[in-house]
Amino acid sequence: MLQSQIINVLPRRILAGLWATQETRISLNHLTVNNKSANEKSQQQPAATSSSFICNELPVRYTHILRLLSTLSPDSLQSPIIRNVAHSYLRDICTLLHPSLKGTSPKAISNVLNNLRQSQATNLIRLKYALLSNPTAASAALMENINTIGFGIHLLLDQHLSWDAQSNSHAQKTCPQEVAYQAVSDARKSFSNAFGGDRIIPNIEIKKDNMVNRKYKKTVEQDFTFIPNILHRILYESTLLSLKAQAIYDEEINRNLNWLQRQWRNKSNNPQNRPLSLRIFGGPTSIGFRLDAAAPLLESDLLPGIPRDPIGIPTCGHVLSSTSATAISSPMMVEWESLSGWRSAKTLASHWGGNLDAVTIEGLGSTIYLALDRDPSLLERYPSRHALAASAHSLLRHHRRTSAVVASADSNLSIQAAATQLDAFLFAISDTQQSTFNPTPLYHHHSVSLSAAVGHA
């Protein structure tokens, strides 16, 4: 059951302030430590992964996701999935704003942040089902912006928990070759598990080019600052895509060949039987990966859509029948699936100035390119001010509040304009049959404490 009472107890003045607040973008430098001589366990945790920064920053980013959702039509905002996700973000904001959180133990804070990471993954999957089951250009663009913020939230939470657990998955000097070998191995295992052990798995050759600075004619250091598990996930998703395309391509060709033709095609010196090739290259400013295959990629795998396994069967549909992220039986699988797919890999690659793209031509095969910038000072990608400036415009027009639309069109949003947008959005996701809410800011009517709000949640 949707908990509409949360809307009535959260202080709208605080929410309006978050609605109008600009995010604090971070770089990889903010996630790493400068003390290279110290032992890893004695290193001080980076400021951007501290609980104080996360508790201040996440409510802003959660509210920005609500701003993006407010661009939907009033009918769309009344759908059960959208309302459930919106209420979930309001509960998470309430949790982070609770005064007692700052005085609790580090272990308790880590438990809270772990629950928030599960909640974030669940919300992203629910939104994909709501917006991408029958995707349009507008819904795909909206989901991409939500993913951009959502993955940034995931990275902040994941980096804090990584430092807390000393799991060695935090931002650090990363060897691209080691990560590539592990990603290819894991992709082959996933392919085998999905299609069966008797299915022939295409081979992949990994080649490393010498990285040379042409200006100074010396070898460039291969390692670069990045998050190993994020690089692994990008390469894993790309490799799985090529493996699937190659296997289906080979199966279709072999089906139309006689026995003698199949024997000739399976010979190792046959150019049509060449293995997939993953090249690692780069220079002083970037690291590049190129994955070549004889088979064209499947168009359906490149389009936005709901989470699916390698075979194409939808996954994590059970989250739609649960109203709480903590009640989900397999939270680790939900977190994994929230980052699955080609579109997610592209968003992860572009988070700090990288680019993931594919060229696929029938009869010539396919090539997947990944380029990552070596500069760790690049700030993370975030939706443009223009995308956020459209908040609640359709809702305000629906209520014939033209002057409010004009006032809220400025990228530097005032508190009054933010309050107007927020109230229109809260009214749109409330139970309109029982709500007596009037979409005008009435701050003096809100005297219920945050403790009561969390208690209701």
VENVENUR-V597801 format. One record per residue. N is the residue number from 1. RES is the residue in one letter. PSI is psi as a letter, one per 40 degrees, with the letter a starting at -180 (none if undefined). OMEGA is omega in degrees with one decimal (NA if undefined). NEAR is the number of other ideal C-beta (glycine too) atoms within 10 Angstrom. Layout:
# VENVENUR-V597801
<<N RES PSI OMEGA NEAR> <N RES PSI OMEGA NEAR>>
This chain:
# VENVENUR-V597801
<<1 M h 178.4 5> <2 L h -174.5 16> <3 Q g -176.2 15> <4 S e -178.0 17> <5 Q d 179.5 14> <6 I d -179.8 20> <7 I d -174.2 22> <8 N e -176.4 17> <9 V e 177.6 20> <10 L h 178.7 21> <11 P h -176.8 17> <12 R d 178.5 20> <13 R d 177.8 14> <14 I d 179.9 17> <15 L d 178.6 24> <16 A d 176.5 24> <17 G d 176.8 17> <18 L d -179.7 19> <19 W d -176.4 26> <20 A e -175.9 22> <21 T i 177.1 18> <22 Q i 179.4 13> <23 E i 172.8 16> <24 T h -177.7 14> <25 R i -178.0 13> <26 I i 176.0 21> <27 S i 176.2 18> <28 L d 176.3 24> <29 N d 179.8 16> <30 H e -178.8 19> <31 L e -178.8 26> <32 T i 178.2 21> <33 V i -178.2 17> <34 N e -176.3 9> <35 N g -175.6 10> <36 K d -175.6 8> <37 S d -176.8 5> <38 A i 175.1 11> <39 N i -174.1 7> <40 E d -177.1 11> <41 K d -179.1 6> <42 S e -179.1 7> <43 Q i 178.7 16> <44 Q h -178.9 11> <45 Q h 179.4 16> <46 P i -175.5 21> <47 A d -177.2 12> <48 A e 177.9 21> <49 T e -179.6 25> <50 S i -178.7 14> <51 S d -179.4 19> <52 S d 178.6 10> <53 F d -177.5 17> <54 I d -179.6 21> <55 C d 176.4 19> <56 N d -173.1 14> <57 E d -174.8 20> <58 L d 176.8 21> <59 P d 177.3 22> <60 V d -177.5 18> <61 R d 174.6 22> <62 Y d -179.1 25> <63 T d 176.9 24> <64 H d 174.4 26> <65 I d 175.8 23> <66 L d 176.5 23> <67 R d 177.8 26> <68 L d 178.5 20> <69 L d -178.6 25> <70 S e 176.5 25> <71 T e 177.9 21> <72 L i 179.0 23> <73 S i 178.1 11> <74 P d 179.0 15> <75 D d 179.5 9> <76 S d -179.4 16> <77 L e 176.8 22> <78 Q e 178.4 15> <79 S i -175.9 13> <80 P d -177.4 12> <81 I d -178.4 18> <82 I d 179.6 19> <83 R d 180.0 18> <84 N d 179.1 22> <85 V d 180.0 24> <86 A d 178.3 24> <87 H d 178.0 20> <88 S d 178.5 23> <89 Y d 176.8 19> <90 L d 176.9 23> <91 R d -179.4 21> <92 D d 175.6 22> <93 I d -179.9 24> <94 C d 178.5 23> <95 T d -177.5 21> <96 L d -179.9 19> <97 L e -176.9 19> <98 H h -176.4 18> <99 P d -176.2 9> <100 S e -176.9 10> <101 L d -178.1 16> <102 K d -178.3 10> <103 G e -177.2 7> <104 T i -176.7 13> <105 S i 177.5 8> <106 P d 180.0 9> <107 K d 179.4 9> <108 A d 177.5 12> <109 I d 178.5 18> <110 S d 177.1 17> <111 N d 177.6 13> <112 V d -178.6 18> <113 L d 175.6 22> <114 N d 176.3 18> <115 N d 178.1 17> <116 L d 176.9 22> <117 R d 176.4 21> <118 Q d 179.6 20> <119 S d 179.4 25> <120 Q d 179.0 29> <121 A d 179.7 27> <122 T d -179.9 27> <123 N d 179.1 25> <124 L d 179.8 27> <125 I d 178.0 25> <126 R d 179.5 22> <127 L d 176.8 23> <128 K d 176.8 26> <129 Y d -178.2 17> <130 A d -172.1 21> <131 L d -172.3 25> <132 L e 175.1 20> <133 S d 171.9 12> <134 N g -169.0 7> <135 P i 169.2 17> <136 T i 178.8 11> <137 A d -178.6 8> <138 A d -178.9 11> <139 S d 177.5 18> <140 A d 178.4 15> <141 A d 178.0 15> <142 L d -179.7 22> <143 M d 178.1 23> <144 E d 177.5 17> <145 N d 177.7 20> <146 I d 177.3 21> <147 N d -179.7 23> <148 T d 177.2 21> <149 I d -176.7 24> <150 G d 179.0 23> <151 F d 174.8 23> <152 G d 175.6 22> <153 I d 179.3 24> <154 H d -178.0 21> <155 L d 178.0 21> <156 L d 179.6 24> <157 L d -177.9 23> <158 D d 179.5 23> <159 Q d 176.7 23> <160 H d -177.9 25> <161 L d 177.2 18> <162 S d 177.1 20> <163 W d -178.8 22> <164 D d -178.1 17> <165 A e -176.7 12> <166 Q f -176.2 10> <167 S e 176.6 11> <168 N f 175.9 11> <169 S e 178.8 17> <170 H i 179.5 24> <171 A h -173.9 26> <172 Q i 172.4 17> <173 K h -172.2 13> <174 T h 176.0 21> <175 C h -176.4 15> <176 P d -178.4 24> <177 Q d 179.1 15> <178 E d -180.0 14> <179 V d -179.5 22> <180 A d 178.6 23> <181 Y d -179.5 15> <182 Q d -179.8 16> <183 A d 178.7 23> <184 V d 178.9 23> <185 S d -179.8 13> <186 D d 178.4 16> <187 A d 178.0 24> <188 R d 178.0 17> <189 K d 179.0 11> <190 S d 177.8 17> <191 F d -179.9 20> <192 S d 179.8 15> <193 N d -177.0 11> <194 A d -173.5 16> <195 F e 179.2 17> <196 G i -177.4 8> <197 G d -178.8 7> <198 D e 179.1 6> <199 R h 178.8 11> <200 I h 179.4 12> <201 I h 179.1 15> <202 P i 177.7 21> <203 N i 177.8 14> <204 I h 175.8 22> <205 E h 178.0 12> <206 I h -178.4 16> <207 K h 178.7 11> <208 K h 174.8 14> <209 D i 174.8 11> <210 N h -178.7 8> <211 M h -173.2 18> <212 V h 172.4 14> <213 N h -174.6 13> <214 R d -177.8 9> <215 K d -177.1 8> <216 Y e 177.0 9> <217 K f 175.8 7> <218 K i -177.2 9> <219 T h -179.8 10> <220 V i 176.5 17> <221 E h -176.5 10> <222 Q d -176.9 17> <223 D i 176.6 14> <224 F i -176.9 20> <225 T h 179.0 18> <226 F i 175.7 26> <227 I h -172.4 23> <228 P d -176.1 19> <229 N d 175.3 19> <230 I d 175.0 25> <231 L d 177.6 26> <232 H d -176.3 19> <233 R d 178.9 21> <234 I d -179.5 26> <235 L d 178.8 28> <236 Y d -179.0 23> <237 E d 179.7 24> <238 S d -179.6 26> <239 T d -180.0 26> <240 L d 178.1 24> <241 L d -178.9 25> <242 S d 178.1 28> <243 L d 180.0 26> <244 K d -179.4 23> <245 A d -178.8 22> <246 Q d -179.3 25> <247 A d 179.1 18> <248 I d 178.8 13> <249 Y d 179.5 19> <250 D d -179.2 18> <251 E d 179.8 11> <252 E d 179.4 10> <253 I d -178.3 15> <254 N d -179.7 13> <255 R d -177.3 8> <256 N e -179.9 8> <257 L i 172.2 13> <258 N a -174.3 7> <259 W d -177.7 6> <260 L d 179.3 8> <261 Q d 178.4 12> <262 R d 178.5 13> <263 Q d 179.6 10> <264 W d -177.9 11> <265 R d -177.6 14> <266 N e 177.8 14> <267 K i -174.7 9> <268 S d -178.1 7> <269 N e 177.8 6> <270 N h -178.2 10> <271 P d 178.4 6> <272 Q e -177.2 11> <273 N f -177.8 15> <274 R i 179.7 16> <275 P i 173.3 14> <276 L i -176.6 23> <277 S h 176.2 17> <278 L h 179.9 26> <279 R h 176.6 15> <280 I h -176.5 21> <281 F i 177.8 16> <282 G a -177.7 20> <283 G a -176.5 14> <284 P e -175.3 14> <285 T e -175.4 10> <286 S i 173.6 17> <287 I h -177.8 23> <288 G i 175.4 18> <289 F h 178.9 26> <290 R h -178.9 16> <291 L h -178.5 23> <292 D i 177.2 17> <293 A i 179.2 25> <294 A e -176.3 22> <295 A i 172.9 22> <296 P i 178.1 18> <297 L i 177.9 24> <298 L h -177.1 17> <299 E d -178.1 8> <300 S d -179.9 9> <301 D e -177.5 21> <302 L e -176.5 15> <303 L i 175.4 13> <304 P i -178.6 20> <305 G a -179.8 21> <306 I i 179.1 19> <307 P h 178.6 23> <308 R i 174.8 16> <309 D i -177.7 14> <310 P d 179.3 19> <311 I d -178.5 8> <312 G e 180.0 12> <313 I h 178.6 10> <314 P i -179.8 12> <315 T i 174.5 16> <316 C f 176.6 24> <317 G e -178.4 12> <318 H e -179.5 13> <319 V e -179.4 26> <320 L d -178.3 15> <321 S e 179.0 7> <322 S h -179.1 15> <323 T e -178.4 14> <324 S h 178.6 14> <325 A d -177.6 22> <326 T e 179.6 11> <327 A e -178.8 10> <328 I h -172.1 20> <329 S d -175.9 8> <330 S g -176.3 12> <331 P d -180.0 19> <332 M d 178.6 10> <333 M d 179.2 14> <334 V d 177.7 24> <335 E d 179.2 18> <336 W d -176.5 15> <337 E d 179.3 23> <338 S e 178.9 27> <339 L e -172.9 23> <340 S i 173.9 22> <341 G i -178.2 23> <342 W d -177.8 21> <343 R d 177.4 21> <344 S d 178.4 22> <345 A d 178.1 23> <346 K d 179.9 21> <347 T d 177.5 22> <348 L d -178.6 23> <349 A d -176.1 26> <350 S e -172.6 17> <351 H d 177.5 19> <352 W f 171.5 24> <353 G e 178.9 18> <354 G a 180.0 22> <355 N h 175.3 14> <356 L h -177.3 22> <357 D i -178.5 11> <358 A i 172.8 19> <359 V h -178.0 12> <360 T h -177.6 20> <361 I h 178.3 10> <362 E h 179.2 8> <363 G e 180.0 6> <364 L e 178.5 10> <365 G a -175.3 20> <366 S i 175.7 23> <367 T h 175.8 17> <368 I h -179.4 25> <369 Y h 172.3 15> <370 L h 177.2 24> <371 A h 179.7 17> <372 L h -178.3 24> <373 D i 178.9 17> <374 R e -174.8 18> <375 D h -178.0 15> <376 P e -179.7 16> <377 S e 178.7 11> <378 L h 179.2 16> <379 L i -176.9 14> <380 E i 177.0 22> <381 R i -179.2 18> <382 Y i 178.3 18> <383 P i -177.2 20> <384 S i 176.1 10> <385 R d 179.5 12> <386 H d -179.6 8> <387 A d 179.9 18> <388 L d -177.7 21> <389 A e -179.1 16> <390 A e -175.8 16> <391 S h 170.7 28> <392 A e -178.7 32> <393 H d -179.7 18> <394 S d 178.5 18> <395 L d 180.0 25> <396 L d 175.8 25> <397 R d 178.7 13> <398 H d 178.4 14> <399 H e 179.2 17> <400 R f 178.3 9> <401 R g -175.4 18> <402 T d -179.4 10> <403 S d 178.4 10> <404 A d 176.9 22> <405 V d 179.7 20> <406 V d -177.9 12> <407 A d -176.5 16> <408 S e -177.9 23> <409 A e -179.5 13> <410 D h 179.9 11> <411 S d 174.1 10> <412 N g -170.7 9> <413 L h 175.5 24> <414 S i 179.3 13> <415 I d -179.6 14> <416 Q d 178.0 14> <417 A d 177.9 23> <418 A d 178.9 24> <419 A d 178.6 22> <420 T d 178.1 27> <421 Q d -178.1 27> <422 L d -178.7 26> <423 D d 177.3 24> <424 A d 179.9 26> <425 F d -180.0 26> <426 L d 176.9 23> <427 F d -177.2 20> <428 A d -177.9 26> <429 I e 179.7 26> <430 S i 175.7 22> <431 D g -172.2 12> <432 T d -179.1 11> <433 Q d -178.0 5> <434 Q e -173.8 8> <435 S h 173.1 14> <436 T e -176.1 6> <437 F h 176.4 16> <438 N h -173.7 10> <439 P f 170.7 21> <440 T i -176.2 11> <441 P h 179.1 18> <442 L g -171.4 12> <443 Y d -173.7 11> <444 H e 179.4 7> <445 H e -173.3 10> <446 H g -178.6 15> <447 S e -179.2 8> <448 V h -174.9 15> <449 S i 175.4 13> <450 L d 177.9 19> <451 S d 177.7 13> <452 A d 179.7 13> <453 A d 179.0 24> <454 V d 177.9 17> <455 G d 176.7 10> <456 H d -176.8 15> <457 A none NA 19>>
